[in-house]
């Protein structure tokens, strides 16, 4: 009898309460995949770096920022016999309520499966008590979850993709959808958006202090190796009205947005991801085989290149982005590059954490994992608390304390 479960881990963090750990004291929460919330790493450098506009790059080479062994306060399993639950996403609101979303091929929160694959959504308090659960589907329709977000009022937004008529008629091969629930779990509205003969695949979302959702992802016709892939940035207001559709495309190049965040004071939008093009000249190729990028949009939708990072013959990818209260921008991902002076491309993909100041000048880079030995470490999510501490989650097949692990990938 096959069982696939969704795990939730809540940890006692000695350095910071759970509310600050996930940035709950800020106006917006940060989403985390619960599969990667099994470990936390905090920066242990108490001295602020100089954020002046200088070309000097302070590159920090550390395999471990600060490793603490955290003890689970409680765990939760969600599943059913013969059920396959996937596409899990998690977020926490400013009051400490936990929201998990995913997709399932069985009845989890309903007696039976509604469609071909349904959405599941649940709200818990910090003591693991269930507040409410939902299972949403349409007969004959498959739904896959990409992200879940919550606004200041406790409204919940589930973003995903579908190949059927869910919130309207299917426009493309795969359409994007957004569902908004109120704090009691009642559905407020649902929307569907597509492009003719295209696959519209959302990756991440961010909800600002006004309840406006920003969604990034990719658009393509066929999954053919070498075919260009276009990125997108969509904006939808709190009433479910589409406000802005921005394409991120380069002739003969590919752009893969993987994260988005909005500055509260300026409403500037920062999008991060990976590309094989030069986003300054809008031409291929990039510096490396693939480069990390950050794009900045003002409130009118005007785009500028904030930063791009790569090394010849290397791969550098960005998976996540966060802002601190001073306007500094942090991105996390992985790379086999070596950005030290005269550094050579390594055998391993290391996790990288990069800080830029508000002008886009790189301040430092920190590495996780060894550069040799054909190992892989990746940072998948970031959060910054009110004290400026940086927390990262990710995966690795090499122990962060330098020891080799057993088999497969570990969580950190």
C-alpha positions in Angstrom: 0.0 0.0 0.0 1.7 3.2 -1.2 1.6 6.3 0.9 3.0 9.7 0.2 2.9 12.2 3.0 3.4 15.9 3.3 5.7 16.8 6.2 5.6 19.9 8.4 8.5 20.6 10.7 8.5 23.3 13.4 11.8 23.9 15.1 12.9 25.5 18.4 15.4 28.1 17.2 17.8 29.2 20.0 18.9 32.3 18.1 15.5 33.8 17.2 11.8 33.1 17.8 9.8 31.4 15.0 8.0 34.7 14.3 11.2 36.6 13.5 12.8 33.6 11.8 10.2 33.7 9.0 10.1 37.5 8.9 6.7 37.6 10.6 7.3 41.0 12.1 7.5 42.4 8.7 4.5 43.4 6.7 4.7 40.4 4.4 5.6 36.8 4.9 8.0 34.6 3.0 7.0 31.3 1.5 9.0 28.2 2.2 8.7 24.7 0.8 8.1 22.5 3.9 10.4 19.9 2.4 13.3 22.3 2.9 12.3 23.8 6.3 14.1 21.0 8.0 17.2 23.0 8.7 18.3 26.6 9.2 21.5 28.6 8.8 22.0 32.0 10.3 24.7 34.5 9.4 27.2 34.9 12.3 28.9 38.1 11.1 27.7 40.8 13.6 29.6 43.6 11.8 27.8 45.5 9.1 29.6 45.7 5.8 30.2 49.0 4.0 27.4 49.6 1.6 29.0 52.5 -0.2 29.1 52.6 -3.9 32.5 51.0 -4.5 33.8 48.5 -7.0 35.8 46.6 -4.3 34.2 43.2 -3.8 34.4 41.6 -0.4 34.2 37.9 -1.2 33.8 35.6 1.8 34.6 32.0 1.4 32.9 30.0 4.1 31.5 26.5 4.0 29.4 27.0 7.1 27.8 30.3 8.3 26.5 29.0 11.6 25.3 25.4 12.1 22.9 24.7 14.9 21.2 21.4 15.6 17.5 22.2 16.1 15.1 19.9 17.9 11.7 19.5 16.3 9.0 20.8 18.6 6.4 18.9 16.7 5.9 17.3 13.3 2.8 16.7 11.2 2.0 14.1 8.5 -0.7 14.7 5.9 -1.6 11.8 3.6 -3.8 8.9 2.8 -3.4 5.3 1.6 -2.4 5.2 -2.1 -2.4 9.0 -2.3 0.3 11.0 -4.1 0.8 14.4 -2.6 3.2 16.8 -4.3 3.9 20.4 -5.2 4.0 21.3 -1.5 4.4 24.9 -0.4 4.2 26.7 3.0 3.9 30.2 4.4 3.4 31.7 7.8 1.4 34.9 8.6 2.3 37.7 11.0 0.3 36.0 13.8 2.1 32.7 13.5 -0.5 30.7 11.7 0.9 28.2 9.3 -0.6 27.5 5.8 0.3 24.5 3.7 -0.7 23.8 0.1 -0.2 21.0 -2.3 -1.9 18.8 -4.9 -3.3 15.3 -4.5 -4.7 12.5 -6.5 -7.0 11.3 -3.7 -9.5 12.5 -1.1 -7.5 14.2 1.7 -9.8 16.9 3.0 -12.8 15.6 1.2 -14.3 12.1 1.1 -13.3 11.5 -2.5 -11.1 13.1 -5.2 -13.0 15.9 -6.9 -11.0 16.3 -10.2 -8.1 14.5 -11.8 -5.7 16.2 -9.3 -7.0 18.6 -6.6 -5.6 21.4 -4.5 -5.3 20.9 -0.8 -4.9 23.8 1.6 -4.8 23.8 5.4 -4.3 26.4 8.2 -2.7 25.4 11.6 -1.8 27.4 14.7 1.7 27.2 16.2 0.5 24.3 18.5 -0.4 22.1 15.5 -4.1 22.5 16.0 -6.1 22.5 12.7 -8.0 25.8 12.1 -9.5 24.7 8.7 -8.8 22.6 5.7 -9.9 22.8 2.0 -9.8 20.5 -1.0 -10.6 22.2 -4.3 -11.0 20.7 -7.7 -13.1 20.4 -10.8 -14.2 17.2 -12.5 -11.7 16.1 -15.1 -9.3 18.9 -14.3 -5.7 18.5 -13.0 -4.3 21.3 -10.7 -0.7 21.7 -9.6 0.4 24.1 -6.9 3.4 26.4 -7.4 3.3 28.7 -4.3 1.1 29.9 -1.5 1.2 33.4 0.1 -0.7 35.3 2.8 -1.4 39.0 3.1 -1.6 41.3 6.2 -5.3 40.5 6.7 -4.8 36.7 6.6 -6.1 36.2 3.1 -4.5 33.3 1.4 -3.4 33.0 -2.2 -2.7 29.7 -4.0 -0.9 29.9 -7.3 -0.5 27.1 -9.7 -1.1 25.7 -13.2 -3.8 23.7 -14.9 -4.4 22.0 -18.2 -8.2 22.2 -17.9 -11.2 24.6 -17.5 -10.8 25.6 -13.9 -11.6 29.3 -13.4 -12.6 29.7 -17.0 -11.9 28.1 -20.3 -8.4 26.8 -21.0 -6.6 29.3 -23.2 -3.2 27.6 -23.7 -1.8 24.2 -23.3 -1.3 24.9 -19.6 -2.7 28.0 -17.9 -1.8 29.8 -14.7 -4.4 30.1 -11.9 -4.8 32.1 -8.7 -7.3 31.4 -5.9 -7.9 33.8 -3.0 -9.3 32.6 0.3 -10.2 34.7 3.3 -8.8 34.1 6.7 -11.6 31.6 7.5 -10.9 29.5 4.4 -13.8 30.7 2.3 -13.0 31.2 -1.4 -13.3 34.8 -2.5 -12.3 34.5 -6.1 -10.4 32.4 -8.6 -8.7 33.4 -11.9 -7.2 31.7 -14.8 -4.8 33.1 -17.4 -3.2 31.5 -20.5 -1.6 32.2 -23.9 -2.7 30.4 -27.0 -0.7 27.3 -27.8 1.7 28.1 -24.9 2.6 26.6 -21.5 2.3 29.3 -18.8 4.2 27.9 -15.8 4.3 30.0 -12.5 7.2 29.6 -10.2 6.9 32.0 -7.3 4.7 34.7 -6.0 4.8 37.6 -3.6 1.9 39.5 -2.0 2.6 43.1 -1.0 1.1 45.2 1.9 -1.9 46.2 -0.3 -2.8 42.6 -1.2 -1.4 42.9 -4.7 0.1 39.6 -6.0 3.2 39.5 -8.2 3.8 36.2 -10.0 6.8 35.1 -12.0 7.4 32.1 -14.2 8.1 30.9 -17.7 6.3 30.8 -21.0 7.1 28.3 -23.8 5.5 26.4 -26.6 7.4 23.1 -26.7 9.9 21.6 -24.2 12.7 21.3 -26.8 16.3 21.5 -25.7 17.8 24.7 -27.1 14.5 26.4 -27.8 14.3 29.9 -26.2 12.2 30.2 -23.0 10.5 33.5 -22.1 10.0 34.7 -18.5 7.0 36.7 -17.3 6.0 39.0 -14.4 2.2 39.3 -13.8 0.5 41.6 -11.4 -3.1 41.0 -10.1 -4.8 43.2 -7.5 -6.7 42.2 -4.4 -10.0 42.1 -6.3 -8.7 39.6 -8.9 -8.1 42.1 -11.7 -5.0 41.6 -13.9 -3.1 44.8 -13.8 0.1 44.2 -15.6 1.6 41.5 -17.9 5.4 41.9 -18.5 7.4 39.7 -20.7 11.1 39.0 -20.0 12.5 37.8 -23.3 15.8 37.9 -25.2 16.1 36.9 -28.9 17.5 33.4 -29.1 18.0 33.4 -25.3 16.2 32.0 -22.3 15.2 33.7 -19.1 14.0 31.6 -16.1 12.6 33.8 -13.3 12.6 32.0 -9.9 11.8 34.6 -7.3 10.2 38.0 -6.8 10.0 40.5 -3.9 8.6 44.0 -3.6 10.0 46.9 -1.5 7.4 48.4 0.8 8.6 51.9 0.7 9.3 52.4 -3.0 7.1 49.6 -4.6 10.1 48.6 -6.7 9.8 45.0 -7.9 12.9 42.8 -7.9 12.9 39.6 -10.0 15.7 37.0 -9.8 16.5 33.9 -11.8 18.8 32.4 -14.4 19.6 33.3 -18.0 21.9 32.3 -20.8 21.9 35.9 -22.2 23.4 39.3 -21.4 20.5 41.3 -20.0 22.5 44.6 -20.3 22.8 44.2 -24.1 19.7 41.9 -24.5 21.8 39.5 -26.6 23.2 36.0 -26.2 25.4 34.7 -24.8 25.8 35.3 -21.0 29.2 35.5 -19.3 28.9 31.9 -18.2 26.9 29.0 -19.5 24.2 30.4 -17.3 24.2 33.5 -15.1 22.3 34.7 -12.1 20.3 37.9 -12.7 18.3 40.5 -10.8 15.9 42.8 -12.6 14.4 45.9 -11.0 11.0 47.3 -12.1 9.7 50.7 -10.9 6.0 51.2 -10.1 5.4 52.1 -13.8 6.8 48.8 -14.9 10.0 50.2 -16.4 12.8 47.6 -16.2 16.5 48.0 -15.5 19.2 45.4 -15.0 20.0 45.5 -11.3 22.8 42.9 -11.3 24.1 39.9 -13.3 26.6 37.4 -12.1 28.5 34.7 -14.0 31.9 33.3 -14.8 33.2 32.0 -18.2 32.4 28.3 -18.6 30.5 28.1 -15.3 26.9 27.7 -14.2 25.4 30.2 -11.7 21.7 29.9 -10.8 19.4 31.9 -8.5 16.5 30.3 -6.7 15.4 33.0 -4.1 15.5 36.6 -3.2 14.9 38.8 -0.1 15.3 42.4 1.0 16.3 43.8 4.3 15.1 47.1 5.9 18.0 49.0 4.4 17.2 48.2 0.8 20.0 45.6 0.5 19.1 42.7 -1.9 20.1 39.1 -1.1 19.9 36.2 -3.6 20.5 32.5 -3.0 21.2 29.7 -5.4 24.0 27.5 -6.6 27.1 27.8 -8.8 30.3 25.9 -9.8 32.0 29.3 -10.4 34.8 30.7 -8.2 34.4 34.5 -7.9 37.7 35.0 -6.1 40.4 36.8 -8.1 41.8 34.4 -10.6 39.4 31.7 -9.3 38.8 28.7 -11.5 35.6 26.9 -12.2 35.1 24.0 -9.7 33.9 20.5 -10.0 31.1 21.0 -7.5 28.0 23.1 -7.4 28.2 25.2 -4.2 25.4 27.0 -2.5 25.8 30.7 -2.9 24.4 33.7 -1.0 25.1 37.1 -2.6 24.5 40.5 -1.1 24.0 43.7 -3.2 23.4 47.2 -1.8 20.5 49.3 -2.9 22.5 50.6 -5.9 23.2 47.1 -7.2 26.8 47.0 -6.1 27.9 43.6 -5.0 29.0 43.6 -1.3 30.0 39.9 -0.7 29.5 36.3 -1.6 29.3 33.4 0.8 29.6 29.8 -0.3 28.2 26.6 1.1 29.9 23.3 0.3 33.2 22.2 -1.2 34.4 23.4 -4.6 35.9 20.0 -5.5 34.6 16.5 -5.3 31.6 16.6 -7.7 29.2 17.6 -4.9 26.0 19.7 -5.1 24.7 22.2 -2.6 21.8 24.7 -3.3 20.1 27.4 -1.4 16.4 27.3 -2.2 14.8 29.9 0.1 15.8 33.0 2.1 14.4 34.9 5.0 15.6 38.0 6.8 14.4 38.9 10.3 14.0 42.3 11.9 17.6 42.1 13.3 19.0 41.6 9.8 19.9 37.9 10.4 19.7 35.8 7.2 18.2 32.4 7.2 18.6 29.9 4.4 17.2 26.5 3.6 18.2 24.1 0.9 19.7 20.7 0.0 23.1 19.1 -0.3 24.8 15.8 -0.8 27.7 17.0 1.3 27.4 17.6 5.1 27.8 21.3 6.0 30.3 20.4 8.7 32.7 19.0 6.1 31.8 15.3 6.5 30.5 13.3 3.6 26.9 12.1 3.9 25.6 8.7 3.2 23.3 8.4 0.2 21.4 11.0 -1.8 20.5 14.6 -0.8 20.3 16.0 2.7 18.3 19.0 4.0 19.8 22.0 5.7 
